[in-house]
Amino acid sequence: MKAAVIGTGFMGAVHGQAIQSNGIELLGFAGSSLQKADSLASTFRGAKGFTSIDALLDAQPDVLHVCTPNSTHLQFAKAAIDRGISVIVEKPLATNVEDAQALLEMSASAKVTAVPFVYRYHAMVLELRKRIAENTENNLWLLHGSYLQDWLAASMTTNWRSNSAAGGPTRAFGDIGVHWFDLMEFVTGHRVTKLNALMAKVHKTDTEDGALVTFETDKGAVGSAVISQASAGRSNRLWFSFDGTQESYSFDQENPETGWVGTLGDNKIVRRDPNAQTGLAVRSNSLPAGHPQGYQTCFNDFVSDVYSTHAGAPKSEVMPTFADGLRGAQLADAVLQSVKSKGWVEVGNMPAMVNGK
């Protein structure tokens, strides 16, 4: 199979590594200039730069990876889907619910469409998800956590994300808040039904640097999440605690080799160990215990799922699709509505899947 990537920034490189790690032929990259495309392509064996999206698609990839500014996702994904090419679109899937819904409907004519909510693929995340599902007597009632970064703590004048025309009307929540909520809903099985949000800025931009979201779920839980892209010293700390009446569960993405499980009688650290974990976590335990694996491994597993599905294998229950991307757009829309109205807002329903996608 063959892959192509549009977008020459950090995420384009991450996708390129995942493609070649899976033994897939990487045709090359297109970007805002041929110079940028050639520069990134030169770091990957056999890849080359392309002048445009049309030239990239003319090379007939099986899957197009869209890693461009958010406002362009609909345009580039549609161009690929119209040719029957499978598509991975970086999150957020789109800058509004209408475009995300349109992309979900288009996905019916592609073999596979996916959004890289890759934190799902941490072995410890899958282990905690399994424990939550198996303990049916445990009432999860408090779901809380944060996703904190610092890479936009300094001046943002040269970053496209500071411009709502390119990044969309929400930055911090739309970029990383959707990751936290996807992980929470995936791990717990709860769905947010209503929320109340505040946004804050430290920069003079038209989008937020951080957000605080409180919420209720369809299973009677309450929760909160703090989102920031301007917290000095927090490189990429996605953390959650899902608290129940019998057991509570905690995970820190910056320390992904362990999880925490607390009970009324004892607390314990659960170590990632392929000899101890069972179920979905087995596949994600690609290295022996004590040999750290992390974000890129998650991305590699995600890309493996996409290409396996494209080749006709059954869809992995872990792999996030355009339906999950639409869910993120619904949550982002509710956050924006809440900030505007200064009150609680109902969240749109989880969309029906289109042809299993």
DRENLO-53875 format. One line per 2 residues: number of its first residue (from 1); their letters; for each residue x, y, z of N, C-alpha, C, CB. Coordinates in steps of 0.2 Angstrom, whole numbers, plus 2048, in hexadecimal, padded with zeros to 3 digits. Atoms other than C-alpha are relative to their C-alpha. Glycine has a CB too. Example, Ala and Ser with C-alpha at 12.3 -4.5 7.8 and 13.67 -1.06 7.14 Angstrom:
<atoms>
1> as> 804 7FA 800 83E 7EA 827 804 806 800 7FB 800 806  7FC 7FA 7FF 844 7FB 824 7FC 805 803 802 802 7F9
</atoms>
This chain:
<atoms>
1> mk> 804 7FA 800 800 800 800 804 806 800 7FB 800 806  7FC 7FA 801 805 812 7FD 7FC 806 804 801 802 7F9
3> aa> 803 7FA 7FC 803 822 808 803 806 7FD 802 7FF 807  7FE 7FA 801 804 834 805 7FE 805 805 7FD 803 7F9
5> vi> 802 7FB 7FB 804 843 811 800 807 7FD 806 7FF 806  801 7F9 801 7FE 855 80F 801 803 806 7FA 802 7FC
7> gt> 7FE 7FD 7FA 806 860 81C 807 7FE 802 7FB 7FE 806  7F9 801 7FF 818 862 820 803 803 807 804 804 7FB
9> gf> 7FE 7FE 7FA 818 867 832 802 7FA 805 7FB 804 804  7FE 805 7FB 81B 85D 842 7FC 7FA 7FF 7FF 803 807
11> mg> 804 806 801 80C 852 83F 801 7FC 7FA 7F8 802 801  7FF 804 807 810 84E 82D 806 7FC 801 802 805 7FB
13> av> 7FA 805 7FE 821 847 834 7FE 7FA 804 805 804 803  803 805 7FC 818 83D 841 7FD 7FB 7FC 7FB 802 806
15> hg> 803 805 804 80D 835 834 805 7FD 7FB 7FB 804 7FB  7FB 803 805 81C 832 828 803 7FA 804 805 805 7FE
17> qa> 7FD 806 7FC 824 828 836 7FC 7FA 801 803 803 807  805 806 7FF 815 81E 83A 7FF 7FC 7F9 7F9 803 802
19> iq> 801 803 807 813 81A 827 805 7FB 7FF 7FF 805 7FA  7FB 804 801 824 814 825 802 7FA 805 807 804 7FF
21> sn> 7FF 805 7FB 825 80B 835 7FB 7FA 7FF 7FE 803 807  805 806 802 816 800 82F 802 7FD 7F9 7F9 803 800
23> gi> 7FE 803 806 81F 7FC 81F 7FC 802 7FA 800 7F9 800  804 7FE 805 814 806 814 804 805 7FC 7FA 804 803
25> el> 7FC 7FC 804 81B 80F 805 7FE 807 801 7FF 7FE 7F8  801 7F9 7FF 81C 822 808 802 804 7FA 803 803 806
27> lg> 7FE 7FD 807 81A 82B 7F7 803 807 801 7F9 801 7FC  7FD 7F9 7FE 81D 83C 7FF 7FB 805 803 803 803 7F9
29> fa> 803 7FA 7FC 817 84D 805 7FE 805 7FB 804 802 806  802 7FA 803 80E 85C 7FF 7FF 805 805 7FA 800 7FB
31> gs> 801 7FB 7FB 80E 86C 808 7FE 807 7FD 806 801 805  802 7F9 802 80C 87F 807 805 802 7FB 800 805 806
33> sl> 7FB 7FF 805 81C 87F 7FC 803 7FA 7FE 805 806 802  7FC 806 802 826 872 7F2 806 800 804 801 801 7F9
35> qk> 7FA 800 7FC 835 877 7FC 7FF 7FD 807 803 808 801  801 803 7FA 82D 872 80C 7FE 7F9 7FF 7FA 803 804
37> ad> 802 807 801 826 862 805 807 7FC 7FE 7FC 800 7F9  7F9 803 801 838 85E 7FE 804 7FF 806 804 804 7FA
39> sl> 7FC 800 7FA 840 862 80E 7FE 7FA 805 7FF 806 804  802 805 7FC 835 856 818 801 7F9 7FD 7F8 801 802
41> as> 7FF 806 804 835 849 80B 807 7FD 800 7FE 800 7F9  7F9 802 800 848 848 80C 802 7FD 806 804 806 7FF
43> tf> 7FF 804 7FA 847 841 81D 7FD 7FA 801 7FE 805 806  804 807 800 83D 832 818 803 7FC 7FA 7F9 801 800
45> rg> 7FE 804 805 844 824 80D 7FB 800 7FA 803 7FA 802  804 801 806 83D 824 7FB 7FA 805 7FF 7FD 7FA 801
47> ak> 805 7FB 801 831 833 7FE 802 806 7FC 7FD 802 807  7FE 7FA 804 830 842 7F3 7FB 806 802 801 7FF 7F9
49> gf> 805 7FB 800 828 853 7F3 7FB 801 7FA 804 807 802  805 7FF 806 818 857 7E9 7FE 807 800 7FA 7FB 801
51> ts> 801 7F9 801 813 868 7E3 7F9 802 802 800 802 7F9  807 7FE 7FF 800 867 7E7 7FC 7F9 803 7FD 803 7FA
53> id> 804 805 7FE 7F2 85C 7EE 7FE 7FC 7FA 7FA 802 804  801 804 807 7EE 857 7DC 805 7FB 7FE 7FE 805 7FB
55> al> 7FA 804 801 7FF 851 7D9 801 7FA 804 807 804 7FF  800 806 7FB 7FF 847 7E9 7FB 7FB 7FF 7FF 803 807
57> ld> 805 805 801 7EF 83F 7E5 801 7FC 7F9 7F9 803 800  7FF 804 806 7F4 83B 7D3 805 7FB 801 803 805 7FB
59> aq> 7FB 806 7FF 802 830 7DA 7FC 7FA 803 805 802 806  805 805 7FE 7F3 825 7E0 802 7FC 807 801 7FB 7FA
61> pd> 7FF 803 7F9 7F6 822 7F3 7FA 7FC 801 802 805 805  806 803 7FE 7EB 816 7FB 7FC 804 806 802 7F9 803
63> vl> 803 7FC 7FB 7E9 822 80A 804 807 800 802 7FC 807  7FE 7F9 7FF 7EB 835 80B 800 802 807 7FD 805 7FC
65> hv> 800 7FD 7F9 7F1 83C 81C 800 807 800 807 7FD 804  801 7F8 801 7EB 84E 81E 802 803 807 7F8 801 7FF
67> ct> 7FC 7FD 7FA 7F6 857 82A 801 808 7FF 807 7FD 802  800 7F9 802 7F2 869 825 7FC 804 805 7FE 801 7F9
69> pn> 804 7FC 7FC 7EA 878 82E 7F9 7FE 7FF 801 807 7FE  807 803 7FF 7D8 874 834 7FB 802 7FB 7FE 802 807
71> st> 805 7FD 804 7CF 87F 828 800 7FD 7F9 801 807 7FF  7FF 803 807 7D6 875 819 7FE 7F8 800 807 800 7FE
73> hl> 801 808 800 7D1 863 81F 7FA 7FE 7FC 7FE 7FF 808  806 802 804 7C0 863 816 802 800 7F9 7FA 805 801
75> qf> 7FE 800 807 7C8 868 806 804 7FA 7FE 803 807 7FE  7FB 805 802 7D6 85C 806 7FD 7F9 801 806 800 804
77> ak> 803 807 7FF 7CC 84D 80D 7FB 7FF 7FA 7FD 800 807  805 801 805 7BE 850 800 804 7FE 7F9 7FC 806 7FF
79> aa> 7FC 801 806 7CB 850 7F2 802 7F9 7FF 806 804 7FF  7FD 807 800 7D2 83F 7F7 7FA 7FB 800 804 7FE 807
81> id> 805 804 800 7C1 837 7FB 7FC 800 7F9 7FB 802 805  803 7FF 807 7BA 83D 7EA 804 7FB 7FB 800 807 7FD
83> rg> 7FC 805 804 7C8 831 7E3 800 7F9 802 807 803 7FF  801 806 7FD 7C3 823 7EE 806 7FE 804 800 7FB 7FB
85> is> 7FA 801 7FC 7D3 825 7F8 7FE 800 808 805 805 7FF  802 800 7F9 7D2 821 80B 804 806 803 803 7FA 803
87> vi> 7FE 7FA 7FE 7D6 830 816 801 800 808 7FC 806 7FF  7FF 7FE 7F9 7DE 834 827 800 807 801 806 7FC 803
89> ve> 800 7F9 7FF 7DA 845 82D 802 802 807 7F9 803 7FE  7FE 7FE 7F9 7E3 84D 83C 7FA 804 803 806 805 7FF
91> kp> 805 7FC 7FC 7D8 854 84A 802 807 800 7FF 7FC 807  808 801 800 7CD 85E 84B 7FE 7FE 7F8 7FC 806 802
93> la> 802 802 807 7C5 856 83C 7FE 806 7FC 7FA 7FB 800  802 7FA 804 7BD 866 837 7FF 806 805 7F9 7FF 7FC
95> tn> 800 7FA 7FC 7BB 878 83E 7F9 801 802 803 806 7FD  807 7FF 7FE 7A8 876 840 7FC 7FA 7FF 7FD 806 7FC
97> ve> 804 806 800 79A 869 842 7FE 7FE 7F9 7FA 800 805  802 802 807 794 86B 830 805 7FD 7FC 7FD 807 7FD
99> da> 7FB 802 804 7A4 868 828 802 7F8 802 806 804 800  7FF 806 7FE 7A7 859 833 7FB 7FB 7FE 801 800 808
101> qa> 806 804 803 796 852 82F 801 7FE 7F9 7F9 803 802  7FF 801 807 799 854 81D 806 7FB 7FF 802 807 7FC
103> ll> 7FA 805 801 7AA 84A 81E 7FE 7F9 802 806 803 805  803 807 7FE 7A1 83C 828 7FC 7FD 7FA 7FC 801 806
105> em> 805 802 805 794 83B 81A 804 7FE 7FA 7FB 805 7FE  7FC 802 805 7A2 83B 80D 804 7F9 801 805 806 7FE
107> sa> 7FC 806 7FE 7AB 82D 816 7FD 7F9 7FD 801 800 807  803 806 803 79E 821 80F 803 7FD 7FA 7F9 801 7FF
109> sa> 7FD 802 807 7A7 820 7FE 808 7FF 801 7FF 806 7FB  7F9 802 7FF 7B9 81D 806 800 7F9 804 803 806 804
111> kv> 7FF 807 7FD 7BF 80C 80C 801 802 808 806 7FD 7FE  7FF 7FF 7F9 7C5 814 81D 801 807 800 805 7FC 803
113> ta> 7FE 7FA 7FE 7C5 825 825 801 800 807 7FA 805 7FE  7FE 800 7F9 7CD 829 835 803 807 803 806 7FA 801
115> vp> 7FE 7FB 7FC 7D2 836 842 805 7FE 805 7FB 805 802  7FB 803 7FB 7E2 834 84C 800 802 807 807 802 7FE
117> fv> 800 800 7F9 7DC 834 85E 804 7FB 803 7F8 800 802  7FC 805 7FF 7EB 82A 861 801 7FE 807 807 801 7FD
119> yr> 7FE 802 7F9 7EC 82A 874 7FC 7FA 802 7FE 806 805  804 807 7FF 7DF 81C 873 804 7FA 800 7FA 800 7FB
121> yh> 7FC 806 802 7ED 811 86E 805 7FE 806 803 801 7FA  7FC 802 7FB 7F7 812 87E 7FE 7F9 803 800 806 805
123> am> 801 806 7FC 7F8 801 886 7FC 801 806 806 7FB 800  803 7FF 7F9 7F4 807 897 7F9 803 7FF 804 805 804
125> vl> 807 7FD 801 7E5 811 890 7FB 7FA 7FF 800 805 7FB  804 806 802 7DE 801 889 7FF 7FB 806 803 7FC 7FA
127> el> 800 804 7FA 7E2 7F8 899 7FB 803 805 807 7FF 804  805 7FD 7FB 7D8 804 8A4 7F9 800 7FD 802 808 801
129> rk> 806 801 803 7CA 804 897 7FD 7F9 801 800 802 7F9  802 807 7FF 7C9 7F1 899 7FE 7FF 807 805 7FB 7FE
131> ri> 801 801 7F9 7C9 7F2 8AC 7F9 804 802 805 803 804  806 7FD 7FF 7BB 7FF 8AC 7FA 7FC 7FD 800 807 7FC
133> ae> 806 804 803 7B0 7F5 8A0 7FF 7FA 804 802 7FE 7F9  801 806 7FD 7B3 7E5 8AA 7FD 801 807 806 7FC 801
135> nt> 803 7FF 7F9 7AE 7ED 8BB 7F9 804 800 805 804 804  806 7FE 801 79C 7EF 8B8 7FC 803 806 7FB 7FB 7FD
137> en> 803 7FD 7FA 798 7F3 8CA 803 806 803 801 7FB 806  7FD 7FA 7FE 7A3 802 8CB 7FD 806 7FD 808 800 7FE
139> nl> 804 7FA 803 79A 812 8C9 805 806 7FF 7FA 802 805  7FC 7FA 802 7A5 81F 8C0 7FC 806 800 803 7FF 7F9
141> wl> 804 7FB 7FF 79E 82F 8C6 804 807 7FF 7FD 800 807  7FC 7FA 801 7AC 83C 8C4 806 7FF 7FB 803 802 807
143> lh> 7FB 801 806 7B6 83E 8B4 804 806 7FF 7FD 7FD 7FA  7FC 7FA 800 7C4 84B 8B5 807 7FF 7FD 800 803 807
145> gs> 7F9 801 802 7D5 84F 8AE 802 807 7FC 801 7FA 7FB  7FD 7FA 804 7DF 85B 8A3 804 7FE 7FA 804 805 805
147> yl> 7FB 801 806 7E9 85D 893 803 807 800 7FC 7FE 7F9  7FC 7FA 800 7F7 86A 895 806 7FF 7FC 802 801 808
149> qd> 7FA 800 804 804 86F 889 803 807 801 7FE 800 7F8  7FC 7F9 7FF 811 87E 889 802 802 7F9 805 7FF 805
151> wl> 7FC 7FE 806 816 87F 877 7FD 806 7FD 800 7FA 7FB  802 7FA 802 80B 88E 874 800 805 806 7F9 7FF 7FD
153> aa> 800 7FB 7FB 80F 897 884 804 806 7FE 804 7FC 806  7FC 7FA 802 81B 8A3 87C 7FC 803 7FA 807 7FE 7FD
155> sm> 804 7FD 806 816 8AE 86D 7FE 7FC 7FB 805 806 7FD  803 805 805 80B 8A6 860 7FF 804 7F9 7F9 7FE 802
157> tt> 801 7FC 806 80D 8B3 852 801 7FD 7FA 804 807 801  7FE 803 806 815 8A7 846 7FC 7F9 7FF 807 7FF 800
159> nw> 803 806 801 809 898 849 7F9 801 7FD 800 7FD 807  807 7FF 803 7FA 895 83E 7FA 7FF 805 800 7FB 7FA
161> rs> 806 801 7FB 7F0 88F 84D 7FE 806 803 802 7FB 805  802 7FA 7FD 7EF 8A1 853 7FB 804 7FC 806 804 802
163> ns> 804 7FD 805 7E5 8A5 844 7F9 7FC 7FF 803 801 7F9  807 803 800 7D2 8A0 845 7FE 7FE 7F9 7FB 803 804
165> aa> 802 802 807 7D1 8A0 832 803 7FA 7FE 802 806 7FC  7FD 806 802 7DD 892 831 7FF 7FA 805 808 801 800
167> gg> 800 805 7FA 7DB 889 842 7F9 7FF 802 804 802 805  807 800 7FE 7C8 88C 845 7FF 804 806 7FF 7F9 801
169> pt> 801 7FB 7FB 7BF 895 852 802 7FE 807 7F8 800 801  7FD 802 7F9 7C6 88B 861 807 7FC 7FE 7FB 7FA 803
171> ra> 7F9 802 801 7D9 887 863 801 7FB 805 805 806 800  7FE 805 7FB 7DD 87F 873 7FB 7FA 801 800 803 807
173> fg> 805 805 7FF 7CD 875 875 800 7FC 7F9 7F9 802 802  800 803 807 7CC 871 862 806 7FC 7FF 7FE 805 7FB
175> di> 7FA 804 802 7DE 86B 861 801 7FB 805 806 805 801  7FF 805 7FC 7E0 862 871 7FB 7FE 805 806 802 804
177> gv> 806 802 7FB 7D0 862 87C 7FC 7FB 7FD 7FC 806 801  804 805 803 7C8 857 86F 803 7F9 801 7FF 801 7F9
179> hw> 7FC 806 7FE 7D6 84A 873 7FE 7FE 807 807 802 800  801 802 7FA 7D2 84A 885 7F8 7FD 801 800 806 805
181> fd> 807 802 7FF 7BF 848 883 7FF 7FA 7FC 7FB 805 7FD  801 806 804 7C1 83B 875 803 7FA 805 804 800 7FA
183> lm> 7FD 805 7FB 7CC 831 882 7FB 7FE 805 807 802 802  804 801 7FA 7C0 833 890 7FA 7FC 7FE 7FD 807 803
185> ef> 806 804 802 7B1 82D 886 802 7F9 7FE 7FC 804 7FA  7FE 806 802 7BB 81F 87E 801 7FB 806 806 800 7FC
187> vt> 7FE 805 7FA 7C2 818 88F 7FA 7FF 804 805 804 804  805 802 7FB 7B2 81A 89A 7FA 7FE 7FD 7FF 807 803
189> gh> 806 802 803 7A4 817 88D 7FB 806 802 7FE 7FA 803  804 7FB 7FE 79C 827 894 800 805 7FA 802 804 806
191> rv> 801 7FB 805 795 835 888 7FE 807 803 7FC 7FE 7FA  802 7FA 7FD 795 847 88C 7F9 803 7FD 805 806 7FE
193> tk> 807 7FE 802 783 84E 88B 7FF 807 801 7FB 7FC 804  801 7F8 7FF 785 860 891 807 802 803 7FA 802 804
195> ln> 7F9 7FD 7FE 794 86B 895 7FF 808 802 805 7FF 7FC  800 7F9 7FE 798 87C 89C 808 802 7FF 7FD 802 807
197> al> 7F9 7FF 802 7A8 884 896 802 808 801 802 7FE 7F9  7FD 7FA 800 7B4 893 899 806 800 7FC 801 802 807
199> ma> 7FA 7FF 804 7C2 899 88E 805 805 803 7FF 801 7F8  7FB 7FB 7FE 7D2 8A3 892 805 801 7FB 803 7FE 807
201> kv> 7FA 7FE 804 7E0 8AC 889 805 803 804 7FD 805 7FA  7FA 7FD 7FD 7F1 8B1 88D 803 804 7FA 805 7FC 803
203> hk> 7FD 7FD 806 7F5 8B7 87B 7FA 804 7FC 803 7FB 7FB  805 7FC 804 7EC 8C4 870 7FF 7FD 7F9 803 807 7FF
205> td> 802 803 806 7E5 8B8 864 7F9 7FF 800 803 7F9 7FF  808 801 800 7D3 8B4 85E 7FE 7F9 802 7FE 802 7F9
207> te> 801 806 7FE 7D4 8A3 865 803 7FF 807 802 7FA 7FC  7FE 801 7F9 7D6 89C 877 806 7FC 801 7FA 7FC 804
209> dg> 7FB 804 7FE 7E5 896 880 7FF 7FA 804 805 805 803  802 806 7FC 7DC 88B 88C 7F8 800 801 803 801 807
211> al> 807 801 7FF 7CB 885 891 7FF 7FC 806 7FC 7FD 7FA  802 804 7FB 7C2 87E 8A0 7F9 7FE 7FF 800 804 807
213> vt> 807 802 802 7B3 873 89D 7FE 7FB 805 801 7FC 7F9  804 804 7FC 7A7 86B 8A9 7FB 7FD 7FC 7FE 804 807
215> fe> 805 803 804 79B 85E 8A3 7FC 7FA 804 804 7FC 7FA  804 806 7FD 78E 850 8A7 800 7FB 7FA 7F9 803 802
217> td> 800 806 805 78D 83F 89E 7F9 7FD 800 806 7FB 801  806 803 801 77F 834 898 800 7FA 806 800 7FC 7FA
219> kg> 800 805 7FA 784 828 8A7 800 803 807 805 7FB 7FF  801 7FD 7FA 781 834 8B4 807 803 804 7FD 7FC 805
221> av> 7F9 7FD 7FD 794 83A 8B7 800 807 7FF 806 7FC 7FD  7FE 7F9 801 79A 84B 8B9 808 800 7FF 7FE 805 806
223> gs> 7F9 800 801 7AB 851 8B4 803 807 7FE 802 7FB 7FB  7FD 7FA 802 7B7 85F 8AF 807 7FE 7FD 801 804 806
225> av> 7FA 801 803 7C6 861 8A4 803 807 7FF 7FF 7FD 7F9  7FD 7FA 801 7D3 86F 8A3 805 7FF 7FA 804 802 807
227> is> 7FC 801 806 7DB 872 892 804 806 800 7FB 7FF 7FA  7FC 7FA 801 7EA 87D 88F 806 7FF 7FB 803 802 807
229> qa> 7FB 801 804 7F7 880 882 806 805 802 7FE 801 7F9  7FB 7FB 7FE 801 88D 88C 801 800 807 7FD 807 7FF
231> sa> 7FE 801 7F9 805 885 89C 808 7FE 801 7FC 7FA 803  7F9 801 800 818 887 89F 802 7F9 803 804 806 803
233> gr> 7FD 806 7FD 821 876 8A2 7FC 7FA 7FF 800 801 807  804 806 802 813 86B 89C 800 7FF 7F9 7F8 802 802
235> sn> 7FF 801 807 819 864 88C 7FA 7FD 7FC 806 7FB 7FF  806 804 803 80A 858 888 7FD 7FC 805 803 7FC 7FA
237> rl> 803 804 7FA 802 853 898 7F8 7FF 7FF 801 803 807  806 802 800 7F2 84A 894 7FF 7FB 806 7FE 7FD 7F9
239> wf> 801 803 7FA 7EB 844 8A5 7F9 7FF 801 804 803 806  807 801 7FE 7DB 83C 8AB 800 7FC 806 7FC 7FD 7FA
241> sf> 802 804 7FA 7D3 835 8BB 7F9 7FF 7FF 802 804 806  807 802 801 7C3 82B 8B9 7FE 7FD 807 7FF 7FC 7FA
243> dg> 801 802 7F9 7BC 829 8CB 7FA 7FD 801 801 806 804  806 804 7FF 7B0 81C 8D0 7FF 7FE 808 800 7F9 7FC
245> tq> 802 802 7F9 7A8 815 8E0 804 7FA 802 7F8 7FF 800  7FC 806 7FE 7B3 805 8E0 807 801 7FE 7FD 7FA 7FD
247> es> 7F9 7FF 803 7C2 80A 8D5 800 806 7FC 801 7FA 7FB  7FF 7FA 804 7C9 819 8CD 807 7FF 7FC 802 806 805
249> ys> 7FB 801 804 7D5 81A 8BF 804 806 7FD 7FD 7FC 7FA  7FC 7FA 802 7E3 826 8BA 805 7FF 7FB 803 804 806
251> fd> 7FB 801 805 7EF 828 8AB 803 807 7FE 7FD 7FD 7F9  7FC 7FA 802 7FC 835 8A6 804 7FE 7F9 805 802 805
253> qe> 7FD 802 807 801 835 893 807 801 800 7FD 804 7FB  7F9 7FF 7FF 812 83C 898 804 7FA 803 802 807 803
255> np> 7FD 806 7FD 815 82C 8A2 7FC 7FA 7FE 800 801 808  805 805 802 80C 81F 898 801 7F9 801 7FF 801 7F8
257> et> 7FF 807 7FF 814 810 89E 7FD 7FD 806 808 7FF 802  803 802 7FA 80A 810 8AE 7F9 803 800 804 801 806
259> gw> 806 7FD 7FE 7F8 813 8B4 7FF 7FF 807 7FA 7FC 7FC  802 800 7F9 7F0 815 8C5 7F9 7FD 801 801 807 803
261> vg> 806 803 7FE 7E2 80B 8CC 7FF 801 808 7FF 7F9 7FE  801 7FF 7F9 7DB 810 8DD 7F9 7FD 802 800 807 802
263> tl> 806 803 7FD 7CF 806 8E8 7FF 802 807 800 7F8 7FF  801 7FE 7F9 7C7 808 8F9 805 7FD 805 7F9 7FE 802
265> gd> 7FB 803 7FC 7D4 7FC 900 807 801 7FE 7FE 7F9 800  7F9 800 802 7E4 7FF 8F6 800 804 7F9 802 7F9 7FF
267> nk> 7FE 7FC 806 7EC 809 8E8 805 7FC 7FD 801 807 801  7FB 803 803 7F7 802 8DB 802 803 7F9 7FE 7F8 7FF
269> iv> 7FD 7FE 806 802 806 8CC 800 7FA 7FB 807 803 800  800 805 805 7FE 7FC 8BD 805 801 7FA 7F9 7FF 7FC
271> rr> 7FB 800 805 80D 7F9 8B1 7FE 7FD 7FA 807 7FD 803  801 803 806 80C 7F7 89F 805 7FA 7FF 802 805 7FA
273> dp> 7FC 806 801 811 7E5 89C 7FC 7FB 7FC 801 7FD 807  803 804 805 80D 7DA 88D 7FE 7F9 803 804 7FF 7FA
275> na> 801 806 7FD 80E 7CB 899 7FA 800 805 806 7FD 803  806 7FF 7FB 800 7D2 8A5 7FA 802 7FD 803 804 805
277> qt> 806 7FD 803 7F4 7DB 89A 7FD 7FB 7FB 801 807 7FC  803 804 805 7E7 7D3 88F 7FB 804 7FC 7FB 7FA 804
279> gl> 805 7FC 804 7DA 7D8 882 803 804 7FB 7FB 804 805  7FD 7FB 805 7DD 7E7 877 807 802 802 7FB 806 7FF
281> av> 7F9 7FE 7FE 7EC 7EC 881 806 7FC 7FE 800 801 808  7FA 805 802 7F6 7DD 87B 803 803 7FA 7FD 7F9 7FF
283> rs> 7FD 7FD 806 7F8 7E4 86A 804 806 801 7FA 801 7FB  7FD 7FA 7FF 7FD 7F5 870 807 7FF 805 7FC 805 804
285> ns> 7FA 801 7FD 80B 7ED 87B 805 7FD 7FC 7FE 7FB 806  7FC 802 806 817 7ED 86D 807 7FE 803 800 805 7FB
287> lp> 7F9 801 7FD 827 7ED 879 7FF 7FC 807 803 806 800  800 803 7FA 82B 7E3 888 800 805 806 806 7FB 802
289> ag> 800 7FB 7FB 828 7EB 899 807 803 802 7FD 7FC 807  7FA 7FD 7FF 835 7F7 89E 804 803 7FA 805 7FB 803
291> hp> 7FE 7FD 806 838 7FC 88C 7FB 806 7FE 802 7FB 7FA  805 7FB 801 82F 80D 88B 7FE 801 7F8 802 806 802
293> qg> 803 7FF 806 823 80F 87C 7FB 806 801 7FD 7FA 7FD  805 7FB 7FF 818 81E 879 7FD 803 7FA 805 806 802
295> yq> 805 7FC 805 810 82B 86D 801 7FD 7F9 802 807 800  7FF 803 807 818 825 85D 7FE 7F9 7FF 808 801 7FE
297> tc> 803 807 800 814 813 861 7F9 800 7FF 802 7FC 806  807 800 801 802 818 863 7FE 802 7F9 7FD 805 805
299> fn> 801 7FE 807 803 821 852 801 7FB 7FB 804 806 7FF  7FF 806 804 80A 812 84A 7FB 7FB 800 807 7FD 802
301> df> 805 805 800 7FD 807 850 7F9 803 7FD 7FE 7FE 808  806 7FD 803 7EF 813 84B 801 7FF 7F8 800 807 802
303> vs> 800 800 807 7F6 814 839 800 7F9 7FE 807 803 7FE  800 807 802 7F8 801 839 7F8 7FE 7FF 803 7FB 805
305> dv> 807 801 800 7E5 800 83D 7FD 803 7FA 7FD 803 806  803 7FD 806 7E1 80C 82F 801 7FC 7F9 802 807 7FF
307> ys> 7FF 804 806 7EA 802 822 7FE 7F9 800 808 800 7FF  803 807 7FF 7E4 7F1 828 7F9 801 7FE 801 7FE 807
309> th> 807 7FF 802 7D2 7F8 826 800 801 7F9 7FD 805 804  800 7FE 807 7D6 7FF 815 801 7F9 7FC 806 805 7FE
311> ag> 7FF 807 804 7DC 7ED 810 7FB 7FB 801 807 7FD 802  806 805 7FF 7CC 7E5 816 7FF 7FD 806 801 7FB 7FA
313> ap> 801 803 7F9 7CF 7E0 828 7FB 803 803 807 801 804  805 7FD 7FC 7C2 7E3 834 802 806 804 7FD 7FB 806
315> ks> 7FE 7FA 7FD 7C2 7F4 83C 801 7FF 807 7FA 806 7FF  7FE 801 7F9 7CB 7F5 84D 7FB 805 804 807 802 801
317> ev> 805 7FC 7FC 7BF 7FB 85B 804 806 803 7FD 7FC 805  7FD 7FA 7FE 7CD 807 860 801 805 7FB 807 7FD 802
319> mp> 7FE 7FB 805 7D0 810 850 7FA 805 7FF 800 7FC 7F9  805 7FB 800 7C7 821 850 7FF 802 7F9 803 806 804
321> tf> 802 7FE 807 7BD 826 840 7FE 807 800 7FB 7FB 7FE  803 7F9 801 7B5 835 839 7FA 801 804 7FE 801 7F9
323> ad> 806 800 7FC 7A6 831 844 803 803 807 7FD 7FA 802  7FD 7FD 7FA 7B2 835 853 802 807 7FF 806 7FB 802
325> gl> 7FE 7F9 802 7B8 844 84A 7FA 805 801 803 800 7F9  807 7FC 7FF 7A6 84B 849 7FF 801 807 7FB 7FC 7FC
327> rg> 802 7FF 7F9 7A4 847 85B 804 806 803 801 7F9 804  7FC 7FB 7FD 7B3 852 85F 7FD 807 7FE 807 7FF 7FD
329> aq> 803 7FA 803 7AB 860 854 7FA 802 804 7FF 7FF 7F9  806 7FF 7FC 79B 85E 85E 802 803 807 7FC 7FA 800
331> la> 7FE 7FE 7FA 7A4 860 86E 803 808 800 805 7FC 803  7FD 7FA 801 7AE 86F 868 7FB 806 7FF 805 800 7FA
333> da> 805 7FC 802 79E 877 861 7FC 802 807 7FB 7FE 7FB  803 7FF 7FA 796 875 872 804 805 805 7FE 7F9 804
335> vl> 7FB 7FC 7FC 7A5 87D 87B 7FF 807 7FE 807 7FD 800  800 7F9 802 7A4 88C 870 7F9 803 801 801 800 7F8
337> qs> 807 7FD 7FE 791 88E 873 800 802 807 7FB 7FA 7FE  801 7FE 7F9 793 88D 885 804 806 802 803 7FA 804
339> vk> 7FC 7FA 7FE 7A1 89A 886 7FC 806 7FE 807 800 7FC  804 7FB 803 796 8A5 87B 7FA 802 805 7FE 7FF 7F9
341> sk> 806 800 7FC 786 8A2 886 801 801 807 7FB 7FB 7FE  7FE 800 7F9 78F 8A1 896 7FC 7FB 804 800 807 803
343> gw> 804 805 7FD 785 892 89B 801 7F9 7FE 7F9 802 7FF  800 807 802 782 87F 899 7FD 7FF 7F9 7FC 7FC 805
345> ve> 802 802 807 780 878 887 7FF 7F9 7FF 805 803 7FB  801 807 802 779 868 881 805 7FE 7FB 7F9 7FE 7FE
347> vg> 7FB 802 805 786 85E 877 7FC 7FB 7FB 806 7FC 803  803 804 805 780 856 866 801 7F9 801 803 802 7F9
349> nm> 800 807 800 77D 844 865 806 7FD 7FC 7FA 7FC 7FE  7FB 804 804 78B 837 860 7FD 7FE 7F9 802 7FA 804
351> pa> 803 802 807 788 835 84D 800 7F9 7FF 804 804 7FB  800 807 803 783 825 845 806 7FF 7FB 7F9 7FF 7FC
353> mv> 7FB 801 804 791 81D 83C 7FE 7FF 7F9 804 7FA 802  802 801 807 791 81D 829 804 7FA 7FD 802 807 7FC
355> ng> 7FD 806 802 795 80C 822 805 7FD 804 803 801 7F9  7FB 803 7FB 79E 807 832 806 805 801 802 7FA 7FE
357> k> 7FB 7FC 7FF 7A9 816 831 7FF 805 805 802 803 7F9
</atoms>
